[in-house]
Amino acid sequence: MTARKNKAKVPAETANNALDARQRDGETKFQAAARAITVPDFRHGQTIAHLYTGQLKHTGAEPGLGDYSATVRQAVDKAANGDLSFASRTLAAQAMTLDAIFTEMARRMACNMGEYLGATETYARIAMKAQAGSRAAIETLAKLHQPREQTVRHVHVNEGGQAVIAEQFHHHGGSGENGQSGGQPQATGTGDPGASPALPCPDPLGPAVPISGGEEQGPVPDARRQGQRGA
């Protein structure tokens, strides 16, 4: 008599519909449930589950609410750690979808043009909205992958109310070097108003020369020859 070997039965996979509401220290079970329900991954996972339940129903592969929440949580955690691949892929896909809507509405507009003015206007309006949305998605995607530039202005106020403005450009995501604007003077010092050199006096002759009482008035020396007196 041949002995039959009993094979271990593999439990069937089931969808995860459980709510992860593990209690923390000093937290009641009601507070844990409220915290688990109000986090973004559960709320958005619940919305996605309602949207796709009808499509996957009776297929044997319908995910549960916990499965949707776990998937959203993974994308949220990556974005929080600086991984923007999900945002980049989403924007690119949205731009393509909106562009497809634009071309289809433009085709329908062309088919109704000349005969059905109302339908032509309706399709044209939808096409223009889809085109604007596609363009906005592409612009946002471009900004996401371009280095950001930040302008920092340093104002140094010297004696006499004269100010020197220096601009520095900080590039985020690029080489990390700061560029100096060619149209603004470069300020010196560490920010102390007295440490920066004063700008030249707007009067090339300098301040007026005081005249002592009772003496004959002499000619005012030329400011350009003051440096030659000691020679």
Secondary structure, 3 states (H helix, E strand, C coil): CCCCCCCCCCCCCCCCCCCCCCCCCCCCHHHHHHHHHHCHHHHHHHHHHHHHHHHHCCCCCCCCHHHHHHHHHHHHHHHHCCCCHHHHHHHHHHHHHHHHHHHHHHHHHHHHCCCCHHHHHHHHHHHHHHHHHHHHHHHHHHHHHCCEEEEEEEEEECCCCCEEEEEEEEEECCCCCEEECCCCCCCCCCCCHHHCCCCCCCCCCCCCCCCCCCCCCCCCCCHHHHHHCCC
